[in-house]
C-alpha cells in the first residue's frame, strides 16, 4: 500500500493521484467522499472491465460508519448490510480494510481514503523462487557460525500502475 518503489514495489498510495478536495473525512457532511468518487474517471468506475474498490484503515472506516451521506439520511456512508458479499460497501462499491494505510483523520497531509480500479494496479511476480541451503548460518557478529543450518528463499516482485488517475486518494491537508 505504501511502498516507495526503491527496493520494494510501488504502493497504491504512493502512485495515486491526490484528490483536489481536501478536509477531514468525517467533516459535517460526506462531501469529501462524494468528491473523491466523482473525481475518479468514469472509465475506472463503470466500464465493463472496471473493478473499483474503496480502501481505508479501520479507524477511518469506523468514522465513515458514523457519517450519513446527507443531512436527513438515516443510513451511514458505509453499508454493512450487504447479504451477497462479505465486504462493506460505500455508494455501491466494495470497501476493503488496509492495516498499512494511515488511520489518522487529523489535518496535516494524511492520505487515509483511497478509491481505485483494481484492474489498473498491476502486481508482477517473476516466475520462480530461489531457495538456498546454508550449512553455516552466521551468528550475531556476522563472522562466526551460530551452529545452526538454514534455508534462505527469495523472489522478485514488482507493482505499479500504468495510469495514475485510476487511483485517487483523499488528503487531509
C-alpha positions in Angstrom: 0.0 0.0 0.0 2.7 2.5 0.9 5.8 1.1 -0.9 8.3 3.6 -2.3 9.4 1.8 -5.4 13.0 1.8 -4.1 13.9 -1.8 -3.2 10.2 -2.6 -2.9 7.1 -2.4 -5.1 5.3 0.9 -5.6 2.4 1.2 -3.3 -1.1 2.3 -4.4 -1.0 5.3 -2.1 2.4 6.3 -3.4 1.3 6.2 -7.1 -2.3 7.5 -6.6 -3.4 10.9 -7.8 -4.0 13.1 -4.7 -7.6 14.4 -4.9 -8.2 18.1 -5.3 -10.7 18.2 -2.5 -9.2 18.2 1.0 -10.5 18.2 4.5 -11.4 15.7 7.2 -13.1 12.6 6.2 -15.7 12.9 9.0 -16.5 16.6 8.5 -20.0 17.8 8.8 -21.0 16.0 5.6 -19.8 13.4 3.2 -18.8 16.0 0.6 -15.2 14.8 0.5 -16.2 11.2 0.0 -18.6 12.2 -2.9 -15.9 14.3 -4.4 -13.3 11.5 -4.3 -15.8 9.2 -6.1 -16.7 11.8 -8.7 -13.0 12.6 -9.4 -12.3 9.0 -10.3 -12.6 9.0 -14.1 -15.7 7.2 -15.4 -13.7 4.5 -17.3 -12.4 3.3 -13.9 -15.8 3.3 -12.3 -18.4 1.9 -14.7 -17.0 0.3 -17.8 -17.1 -3.4 -18.3 -13.5 -4.0 -17.2 -13.5 -1.6 -14.3 -13.3 -3.1 -10.7 -13.4 -0.1 -8.4 -12.8 -0.6 -4.7 -12.6 1.7 -1.7 -9.7 1.1 0.8 -9.1 2.6 4.2 -7.8 1.8 7.7 -10.3 0.5 10.2 -10.2 3.8 12.1 -11.3 5.7 9.0 -13.9 3.0 8.2 -15.4 3.5 11.7 -15.5 7.3 11.2 -17.4 6.7 8.0 -19.8 4.3 9.7 -20.9 7.3 11.9 -21.3 9.6 8.9 -24.5 10.0 6.9 -24.5 10.7 3.2 -26.6 13.8 3.5 -28.4 15.8 6.2 -31.6 13.9 6.6 -30.2 10.4 5.7 -31.0 7.5 8.0 -28.1 5.3 6.9 -24.4 5.6 7.1 -22.0 6.1 4.2 -20.6 2.6 5.0 -23.2 0.0 4.3 -22.6 -3.1 6.5 -25.9 -4.7 5.4 -24.7 -6.5 2.3 -26.0 -10.1 2.3 -24.5 -11.0 -1.0 -20.9 -10.1 -0.2 -18.6 -10.3 2.8 -17.4 -6.7 2.1 -18.8 -3.5 3.4 -19.8 -1.0 0.7 -19.6 2.7 0.1 -22.0 4.1 -2.5 -22.3 0.6 -4.1 -18.6 -0.2 -4.3 -16.8 -2.7 -2.1 -14.8 -1.4 0.8 -11.6 -3.1 1.8 -9.6 -2.7 5.0 -5.9 -1.9 4.9 -3.9 -2.0 8.1 -1.0 -0.2 6.5 -3.0 2.9 5.4 -3.0 6.0 7.6 -5.6 5.8 10.2 -5.4 9.4 11.3 -8.1 11.9 10.5 -6.2 15.0 11.7 -5.4 17.9 9.4 -1.8 17.6 8.1 -1.4 15.6 4.9 -2.8 12.2 6.0 -3.8 10.1 3.0 -6.5 7.9 4.5 -9.1 7.0 1.9 -8.5 5.5 -1.5 -10.7 4.6 -4.4 -9.0 2.7 -7.2 -9.6 0.4 -10.2 -8.1 -2.9 -9.2 -7.6 -3.8 -12.9 -5.3 -0.7 -13.2 -2.9 -1.7 -10.4 -0.5 -4.4 -11.6 1.4 -6.9 -9.4 4.1 -8.8 -11.3 5.9 -11.9 -9.9 9.0 -13.1 -11.5 8.5 -16.8 -12.2 10.5 -18.9 -9.8 11.6 -18.7 -6.2 15.2 -19.3 -5.4 15.9 -21.5 -2.3 19.4 -21.8 -1.0 20.6 -24.2 1.7 23.1 -22.6 4.1 25.1 -25.2 6.3 26.7 -22.5 8.4 24.4 -19.6 9.3 26.4 -16.7 10.7 26.0 -15.7 14.3 25.1 -12.3 15.8 28.5 -10.9 15.0 28.3 -12.0 11.4 31.6 -13.8 11.3 31.4 -17.0 13.5 28.8 -19.6 12.7 25.8 -19.8 15.0 25.9 -23.6 15.0 22.7 -24.0 13.0 21.8 -24.6 9.4 19.1 -22.8 7.5 17.3 -22.3 4.2 17.0 -18.9 2.6 14.4 -18.2 0.0 13.8 -15.1 -2.1 11.8 -14.0 -5.1 11.3 -10.8 -7.1 8.0 -8.9 -7.0 7.0 -5.6 -8.5 3.9 -3.5 -8.5 2.8 -0.2 -10.2 0.0 1.4 -12.1 0.3 2.4 -15.8 -2.4 5.1 -15.2 -2.1 7.2 -12.0 -5.6 8.7 -12.5 -7.0 5.2 -11.9 -6.1 5.6 -8.2 -7.5 8.6 -6.3 -6.5 9.2 -2.6 -8.1 11.7 -0.2 -5.7 14.1 1.5 -6.4 15.8 4.8 -4.4 18.9 4.0 
